[in-house]
Amino acid sequence: MTLQEIVDHLPPKQDLVRFARYLSSLRRPSRAELVLCGLGGALVGAGLALLFAPRPGSELRGAIGTRIGEYWSELETLRADANGDAAREH
């Protein structure tokens, strides 16, 4: 297909301008709406992940709880180390 054939198949200029004006008139979502949609998508994704998980629910919940406990204790250790470093600097 040549460039001229592509140009010949384009809609008239007036239609393109009208469509561009229509698109510019559409309301854009606010940041809060975008954040809520993102959180909603994350929740749906997490639900689907749990639904199709290869392990039974009780086993999976136990593994998740254990992993969260490990992360929490690691964060506590990092916080204690940071507080100790800050105390030694003064």
C-alpha positions as CSV (number, residue, x, y, z in Angstrom):
1,M,0.0,0.0,0.0
2,T,1.4,3.4,-1.0
3,L,1.3,6.5,1.1
4,Q,-1.2,8.1,-1.3
5,E,-3.6,5.1,-0.9
6,I,-3.4,5.5,2.9
7,V,-4.1,9.3,2.6
8,D,-7.0,8.6,0.3
9,H,-8.6,6.3,2.9
10,L,-8.4,8.8,5.7
11,P,-11.7,10.5,6.7
12,P,-12.3,14.1,5.7
13,K,-10.4,16.8,7.6
14,Q,-13.6,18.2,9.1
15,D,-14.4,14.8,10.7
16,L,-11.0,14.5,12.2
17,V,-11.2,18.0,13.7
18,R,-14.7,17.3,15.0
19,F,-13.4,14.1,16.6
20,A,-10.5,15.9,18.1
21,R,-12.8,18.5,19.7
22,Y,-15.0,15.7,21.1
23,L,-12.0,14.0,22.7
24,S,-10.8,17.2,24.2
25,S,-14.2,17.9,25.7
26,L,-14.2,14.6,27.7
27,R,-13.8,14.8,31.4
28,R,-10.5,13.5,32.7
29,P,-10.5,11.4,35.9
30,S,-9.3,13.0,39.1
31,R,-6.3,11.6,41.0
32,A,-8.6,10.2,43.7
33,E,-10.6,8.3,41.0
34,L,-7.4,6.9,39.5
35,V,-6.1,5.8,43.0
36,L,-9.5,4.2,43.8
37,C,-9.5,2.4,40.5
38,G,-6.0,1.2,41.1
39,L,-6.8,0.0,44.6
40,G,-10.0,-1.7,43.3
41,G,-7.9,-3.5,40.6
42,A,-5.4,-4.6,43.2
43,L,-8.1,-6.0,45.4
44,V,-9.7,-7.9,42.5
45,G,-6.3,-9.2,41.5
46,A,-5.6,-10.4,45.0
47,G,-9.0,-12.1,45.2
48,L,-8.4,-13.9,41.9
49,A,-4.9,-14.9,43.0
50,L,-6.4,-16.4,46.2
51,L,-9.2,-18.1,44.2
52,F,-6.8,-19.8,41.8
53,A,-4.0,-20.5,44.4
54,P,-2.5,-24.0,44.2
55,R,-2.9,-24.6,48.0
56,P,-5.9,-24.8,50.2
57,G,-7.1,-21.6,51.8
58,S,-6.1,-22.4,55.4
59,E,-2.6,-23.4,54.3
60,L,-2.3,-20.3,52.1
61,R,-3.5,-18.0,54.9
62,G,-1.0,-19.5,57.3
63,A,1.8,-19.0,54.8
64,I,0.8,-15.4,54.2
65,G,0.6,-14.7,58.0
66,T,4.1,-16.2,58.4
67,R,5.5,-14.1,55.6
68,I,3.9,-10.9,57.0
69,G,5.3,-11.8,60.5
70,E,8.8,-12.2,59.0
71,Y,8.5,-8.8,57.2
72,W,7.2,-7.1,60.3
73,S,10.0,-8.4,62.5
74,E,12.5,-7.4,59.9
75,L,11.0,-3.9,59.9
76,E,11.1,-3.8,63.7
77,T,14.8,-4.7,63.6
78,L,15.6,-2.1,61.0
79,R,13.7,0.5,63.1
80,A,15.6,-0.4,66.2
81,D,18.9,-0.3,64.4
82,A,18.0,3.2,63.0
83,N,17.0,4.4,66.4
84,G,20.2,3.1,67.9
85,D,22.2,4.8,65.2
86,A,20.4,8.1,65.8
87,A,20.9,7.8,69.5
88,R,24.7,7.2,69.1
89,E,25.0,10.2,66.9
90,H,23.7,12.6,69.6
